Amino acid sequence: MDVIQHMGAFALEVAVAENTLTSLQRSLASRLISLAEESLGRGEVSEAERLYREVLHFLHLILEPDHVEIAKTLYKLAYILEYQNKAVESIELINRARAILRNADREVLSVDMLFASFASERPN
């Protein structure tokens, strides 16, 4: 095997490894979202907050910083923070999410509509 063939084989192995890692990270992020939603449903708001922060960490590893999934997760975390009376950080996250959606040429949801959509999930 000459050097060029060897480099090509190595590049292919790296691409396969990166794809596998990305799949594992996506799977982990998806599982963390499920756990966060379950925690929220049980009224474990602090745990849901922690888990959504972990989700954001993994999404930032595998997606572009302006990906819509990041915006959706920012909105969910903002909702949890708003529920805990952490208004300043909640507003910061909403503004980040809105900027992502605006940059993606997507219609930006109003905050009222967003919070109304989560109202049925609000823990007691």
Stockholm file with secondary structure:
# STOCKHOLM 1.0

chainA/1-124         MDVIQHMGAFALEVAVAENTLTSLQRSLASRLISLAEESLGRGEVSEAERLYREVLHFLHLILEPDHVEIAKTLYKLAYILEYQNKAVESIELINRARAILRNADREVLSVDMLFASFASERPN
#=GR chainA/1-124 SS CCHHHHHHHHHHHHHHHHHHHHHHHHHHHHHHHHHHHHHHHTTCHHHHHHHHHHHHHHHHHHSCTTCHHHHHHHHHHHHHHHHTTCHHHHHHHHHHHHHHHHHTTCCCCCHHHHHHHHGGGCCC
#=GC SS_cons         CCHHHHHHHHHHHHHHHHHHHHHHHHHHHHHHHHHHHHHHHTTCHHHHHHHHHHHHHHHHHHSCTTCHHHHHHHHHHHHHHHHTTCHHHHHHHHHHHHHHHHHTTCCCCCHHHHHHHHGGGCCC
//
